[in-house]
Amino acid sequence: MRTLRPNTHCRSFRQSQYTEERLMNRLLVMVTMVMMVMMVMLVLAAPYLAPGRPQTAPPKRGPEVLRLGSLVGTWKTDYGEKVTYEWFDGGFSVIGHVENSGPERKSTELRIITYDPDAKTYSQYRITSMSPGGTLGTGGTVSGNTWVWPLDNAACGEGESAKCRFTIVEVTPTSFTAKLEVSKGDGPWTVTFATKGVKIK
């Protein structure tokens, strides 16, 4: 008597058909979920994509920032320093390229001067070709035609009890005087360095 064996070919065909159906169902679910997520994103973004919606305006330059404009140009001092200030992109800071050919030795320097609206003072960052690293000066102020930059003890070089300040007076729109002053132990201010300069371009 012959033993009947199951038709393995039919069984594997049905299994592969079942597997394909499951994969198709999963694919449809995934496509549906992606479409739903995209619809939600479009709904949320619609107010921002609508024509005529006012765009966020860039911040305007206040008078403190515009005051930096008096520095723009090329200046030369009687100490052998030539510096060219120009507006940085955006017009909120100025960059100074310095060439120093004084009695010590030739050097170059890069300055970045900007206004700090939180502190309501000016800041200046400087790097030089004579040494690594840079120096950050803060607390700069301007009153009328006079700029005052306080210097820390390291930049002052006169001991921990000493205070230093660098003052620039705009004599005319194309000329200035500058001086470095030191006060020791809350004593009077003494001028230790002075120079003057003119605008050549």
C-alpha positions, 0 to 999 in steps of 0.5 A: 500500500503506497504512503501518501506524502504531503505536497511540500511544494504547495506548502512552501508556495502558500508560506511564501505567499503568506510572507509576502502578504505580511511584508506588504501589510507592514509596508502599507502601515509604514507608508501610512505612518510616514504620510501622517507624520508629513501631514502633521508637519505641514499643518504645524508649518503652514502658518510660517509658510503662508504668504504675507507673514511678517518675517523676523527683522534682523536687529538694528544697530543702535547708537552705541554700535554706530559710534564705532564708525568713527574708528573706520579708516586708516590711521597712523601714529607718531609712534610708527603704528598704522592701523586700518579699521573696517566694519565686520560683516553685519556692521556690528563690530569693527576689525583693526589690522595693525602694522607696527614699525616702532623702535622695538621691532616690527609686528602685526596685530589684529583687533576686534572691537564690539559693543556688549549690550548686556554690560553696556560697555565695549570689548576688544580682543587682540592677537599679535605676531609677537606672542601666542594667545590673545588678550581680551579687554572689557569695560571700554566706555566713550563719553563725548569724544573720549574713549577710556579702556581700563587695563588689567594688572597683567597688561598694566605690568605695574604690580597688583596694586596698580591700575592702568587705563588707556585714553583716546581723545578724538581731537577732530574727525581725522586726528586723535591723541592717546595716553597710557596712565598708571595709578599706584595704591589709589594715588594720582594718575601718571602718564607713562606713554603718549602718542597722537595720530592722524587719519590718512585714508 
